Amino acid sequence: MLKSPPFMFLTFKNWSAKVSKLFGTDGIRGKANEYPITPEVALRVGKAIATVFMAEGKKNPRVIIGKDTRLSGYMLESALTSGLVSMGMDVFGVGPLPTPAIAHLTHSMCADCGIMITASHNPSTDNGIKIFDADGYKLPDETENRIEAEVMAMEKGARANGSSQIGKAFRIEDARGRYIEFAKSTIRNQSLRGIKAVLDCANGAAYYIAPIIFKELGVDVIRTATSPDGFNINDKCGATCPQNIVRLVKEHNADIGISLDGDADRVIFCDNRGNIINGDRIIGLCALDYKQRGRLAGNAIAVTCMSNLGLVDAMKRADIRTEITPVGDRYVIERMRDLELNLGGEQSGHLIFSDYATTGDGIISALHILKVMKKKNATLHDLAYGFMDEYPQKLVNIPILKKVELDQIPQLNTVLAEARSALGNKGRILVRTSGTENKIRILTEAPDTALVEKWSAYVCDTIRKGLA
């Protein structure tokens, strides 16, 4: 049995809650062709974005638009573009590229904002809209609220339909090449020869550029899920299905498995023994490497409340402070910017190396892991194990038809109070509504598996009965 965690978390509040009709924790998201992911709403969103970003009086401000490989991306891109140019913005389309590539291009091309059309790790039937500011960071709540207010006003007919200052739409033909060279430069184009890697691109936004990046640096790449058809994004592949790389790593006797999600802003790894390595262990090993080299800014990392308490323990032993944030990489990034930190992320695989990127970047994260492996002549298993003992943890997702107020679920407060009394400071239960999907997520963590199973089942049964 592991020793008691350094702190206890037990709550039913959604740490990442946003009181918003359109925006969740990661932009606007939903089922394609259902509100709010319809061409009609996308047109208004385009107009609203232009209205907000033209408020400073700029003539023809510029916006970069990218997308993943979902079929509905064509529909949304056209509608957004129409809305933006109708209000006077110039649009630069780059086609399918990872979310972090859009963030990077927005900043490097001095655009006023960037838009990524994606639903990240969700199935192909979903889609969404992520927006970045001129510096390549996700918009703060205040700006999203302004955009939403404009959209709501248009739905009521309280805003002008267009502008006499009509913008233009362009296509950037060399966008892929720009990002490929940037990604390689983050490890100074270091040779990675001698490493064999299975690369799962989730049939998503990185399907074309990711294999090129790794191959150009000398990696022996075994590709999988690199043939998108508009429907197969994240379908039994990618970061949400790491069993795919586990099988292939064993089959090809590879050194590492790299599994990206649909928009490549997150990554999950597999070591040469077939063990899945999540974001917590990756952040931990990188923090130790950074500290050893005197590069860990603020002597701290930032992670969300979903991270395993074993990571906090391990960092404490290494004299590294752990900053805890609400769920969502945007909140990790905000904390990192506030405290000038350069390393953070989420257990789910959003890893932020802020010396190079303004958002989670699966490709850059993988490059840095391969660089550490090469430099230390070590396997990922050697690097990821030994410094940290994970506390038994279980995450259950309960589908719901629509968002619900958790404190209105019968008996949930009572059950959580029982758990608080029983676990004391030796465990935690975090119950929250997802900010990106219609699900209630229940995380249970305790010093031993029996306690985790017991309280997870009790809380989940209570929620299911309360929703019935």
N, C-alpha and C positions, 0 to 999 in steps of 0.2 A: 504494500500500500504506500502511495506517495505521501509526502508530508503535506500539511494543510496549505492551500494556496495563499498568496500574499494578500489577497483581498477577496471579498465576496460580492457577487452581483446577483440580485434577484429582483426582477421587475417585470411588469407587463406593459410598460410604455415602449412605444416605438421611438428609439433614439434618433432615427432619421426622419421622423414625421414632418411633412410639409403640408400646411393647410392650403391646398391648391387643387383646382379642378383639372388642370392640364399637366403640370410638372410634378414628377416624382423625384426620387433621389438621384436619378440619372437621366434627366431630360423628360421628354414626352414619350410615352410608350403605350402600346396596346395592340389589339388585333387589327390587322390590315383591313381596310374598308369598313371598319366599325369606329365610332367616335372614341377617341379624337384622331385616330389615324386614317383620315379620309382626305381626298384631294381638296375638298372644300375647306376643311380646317387647315390643311397645309398651306393653301393659298393665303388664308388670313394670317397664319403664323409668319409667312414670308413678308407680308405687308407690315405686320406688327414689329418684326425684327428690324426692318428698314426704318420704320417710324422712330424706334428707340435709338438706333445707331446713327440716324441722320439728325438727331436733336441738336448736335453741336454745329450744324450748318455746313457740313462738308458737302462738296459737290461730287456726286457719284462715288460714295464710299464703296469699298470693295469687300466681297465675301467669297470665301473658298467653300465649295460644296463637294463632299465625298460621300460614298455609300459602301455598304457591304454587298453581298451577292444575292440578296432576296429579290424575287421577281417584282414585289411591290415597290422596290426602290425606284424603278423608272417612273412610276406614277407619282410618287412623292417628290422626286427631284424636279419633275416638270412643273408641278403645282407650286413648289417653293420658289423655283426660279421665276415663274410668272409673277408671283406676288412681290418678290424682291425687285425685279426690274420695273414693275409698274409703279413703284414708289421712288425709283431713281437710283437704286444700287446696281453696281456692275458685278456680275456673277462669274466666277471662274470655276468651272467644273473639272474634276480630276478623275472621275470614274471610281471603280472599286479600289479602295486603299484602306489600310487600318485606321482606326480612330486616332491613335497617336500621331500618325502621319499627317492627318488633317490639322491637328493641333500644332505640329511643327511647321507645316507649310503656311498656316495662318500668320504665325509670327515671322517666319523667314521672308515671306513675301509682303510684309507690312500691310496685310489686309486688316480691315476693321473688325471682322469677326469670321468665325468658321462654323460650318454646319456639317455634322456627320449624320447620315441617314442609316440607322441601325437599331436592332433590338438586342445587340450584344450576344449573350449566350442563349437567348430565347429561341423557340422553334421558328421555322420559316413563315408560319402564319402570322407572326407578330412583326411589328416594325416600330421605329421610333425616330426621334429627332434630338440630337445632342448639339448644344451650342457652345462655342468657345469665344472668349474675348480676344482682343488684339494681341495679347501676350501668350495666347495658347492655353489659357486656363479656363476651366468650366465656369460658367456664369455664377455670380453670387445670387442668393435668394432674391435680393432687392431688384436686380435686373430682370430675373425671370418673372417676378411679380409685375413689373412694368409691361413686359411683353404680353403676359396673360391678360392684364387689364385692357390692353389694346385689342386683343382678340375678342374678348367678351364684349367690348364696346362695338366692334364691327358686327358681331352676331345680332346686336340690337339695332344695327343701322345708325349708330351714333358717330361714325367716323367716315371721312371722305373715301371714295372708292379708289382713287389713284392720284398720280402726280403728273404735272406737265413736264417734269424733269425725268424722262424715262431712261432707264439704264440699258446696258448691253450685256449679252451673255457670251462667254468665251470658253474654249476648251484648252487646258494646259496639257500639252502632249508629253512633256518630259517630267511630269510629277513623280512617276515611279522612280526614275533615275535619281531625282533629287533626294528622295527619302532613302533609297538604297545606300547612297554615298554617305548620308548623314548617319545612318544607323551604324555602318562600319566604322565611321570616325570616332564613335563613342568608346571604342576599345583601341583606337589609333591603328586601325587596320591590322591588328596583330594576327599572325598566322595561327590557325587552329587545326593545322594538319595533325593527323594521328588520332583524331576523335571521330568515332562513328556515332551518328545520332539518328534516331527515328523522329521525324517531324510530322506532326498531325496539324494540318491547317484548318480543320473543321469545315472544309468546303466554303470557307468564308473570305473575308476581305484580304487576308494575307496569302491566299492560295498561290499567287504568282510571284510576289516579291520575296517572301520568306525563304523559299528554297534557293533563290539566287544569292541572297545575302550570305547564307551559311556556306554555300558552295564556293563563292568567291573568296572566302576566308579559309578554305581548305578542308572544311568538314566533309566527311563521307556521309551524305544524306540519303536516308531511306524515306521517301515521301509517302504520305497517305492523306486521304481526304483533300486532294488538290484539284478536284474536277467538279466545280459547282455547276448546278443546273437550274438555280433559282429556287429550288425546293429542298435541297439536301443539306443546307447549312445547319450545323450542330446536330445532324441526324445520326445518332449512334457514333459520334466522333467528337473530337475537340475536348476542351478542358472540362466539360461536364461529363465526359465519358472516358476517363483516363485508362480504363481497362483496355482500350484500343492500343495504346502505346505499350502497356505492360506486356501484352501478347507479342507485339512486334519486336520489342527489345529482346525478349527471350528467343524469339524465332531467328533473329538476325545476329544474336550475340553482340548487341550494340552497347556502347558505353553509357548512353543516356537517352531518355525519351523526352521530347518537348511537345506539349499539347497546348495549342492556342485556342481561344474561343472565337466566336463568329466575327468579331471586329478587332481581334488581336490586341486588346488592351489588357488581357490577363493571360496567365500561363501556369500550367501545372506540369511538374516533372515526374520522371520515373528513373530510379537509379539502375545500375547494371544488374542488380539482383531482382528487379521486378517490384520494388517497393515504391508506392506513390509518395511523392514529396510535395507537400502543400506549401502555401505561401508563408506560414509561420516559420518553418524550418529554413526556408530560403532567406527570409529577412534576418533570422538569427545568425546564420552562417556569414551572410554579407556584413552584418553589424560587427561581428568578431574580426572579419578580415579588414574592414574599414578602420576599426579601432587599432588593430595591430600596425596598420600603416599610417596612423595619425590623421586619418581622413574623415572620421565620424564627427560631423558637425554637431556641436552642442552636447556631445557625448550622450546622445539619445536617439531613439527611434520612435515613430508614431504608428500605432496600429489601432484597429477598432475593438469594440467590446466583444466581438466574436472570436478574437484570437485566443488560443489556448493559454491557460494560466501557467503552463509549463514554460512558455516562452518568457513570460514576465519573470519567473523564477530564475531562468538561465541568464537573462540579461542582468538581473540583480547581482548574481554571483560574479559576473564579468564587470561589475561597476558601470553598467550602462542603464540610463534611465529609460523607462517606457511610458510614453504618453498615450493615453487611451481616449479614443474619439467615438462618436456615434457611427453607426453602420453606413458605409458608402465611401468610396475612395475620394470623393470631393471633400469630405470632412477631414480625412487624413491629410490631404494636400493643404487644406486651409491651416491646419495645425502646424504642418511643416513650414509653411510660409511665415506664419506668425512667429515661430520660434527659430526660424532659419536653420531647419534641419535638412539633411540631404538623403535620408533613407526612411522608408516607411511602406505600409501597404496593408493588404488584407489576406486572411487565411485562404480566401477563395482564389488568390492568384493575381490580384491587382498589386503590382510591385512598382513603387515610385522611386526612381533614381533621379532626384531633382537636379543634380549637377548637369543632367543631359536632357531630361524630358519634363514636361509640365503636367503629364497625366500618366496613368498606368500604361506600360509599353511591354507587351509580351516578348517581342523580338529583342529589344535592347536588354531586357532582363535576362533572357536566355544567353545572349552574347556575353554578358558579364559573368554568368555562372560558368560558361565554358572557359572563359579567360582565367578564372580562379582555379578551375580544375587543371588547366594547362600549366599555370604558373607554379602551383603547388605539387604538380605531378600526382594528383590524388583523384580518386573516384568521387562521384557525388555522394555515394554512401558514406565514405570516410568523412566528408565535409559536413553532411547533414545530420549524422548521428554522433552520439557521444557527449555533446554539450548540453543536451536538453532531454528531459523526460516529459512526455505528453501526459496530461491528465485524461482519463477516459472521458469521452465527449460524444454526444449524440445529437444530431440535428434532424428534426422531422419537419416536413413541409405539409401543411394541410390546405388543400385547395378550397377556395371560397368563391361564391358567385360575384360578390362585390365587397368593397371595403367595409369593415365592421369596427365598431368601437369595442375594444377588448374589455374595458371595464363594464360593459353591458352584458357580457357572456355570463349566464347564471353559474354561480358557485366557483368561478375562476379565482376571484379574490380570496375566497375561503381556502381553496386548495393551495394557492401560493403562500398564504399565511402558514399553513401546515408545513409546507416544504421549508419555509424560512426557519421555523421553529426546529424542525428535524435536522436540517443540514448545518445550521449555525454558520460558522465561518469556514466550513469545510466543503462548500460547493456552491453552485449557483444555477439558477434557471432564468433564461432570458426569453421572453415571449414578445414577439413584435409582428406587426403586419409588414409585408414586403413593400418596398418602395418601387419595385419594378414589375411585380406580378400580383395577381389576385391569390395570394397565399398568406397563411399565418405560419411563421417560422418559430419553432420551439427548440432552443438550445439548452441541453442539460449537461452539466459538468460536475464531477465529484471525484474523490480520491480513489474510488473503486467502481468497477463495472456494474456490480449488483445495485448500488445506489443509483447509478445513472439510469439503468433499465427500469427500476422501480418508479422513480419520480417522473421520468419521461412518459411512461405508460399512463401514469395517474393524471398528469396534466393534459396529455393529448386526448385521453378518453373524456375528460371533463369538457374540453373545448368542442370535441365532436358532438357530444350530447347536447351541449349548449347551443350549437348551431343547427341541430336537427329540427 
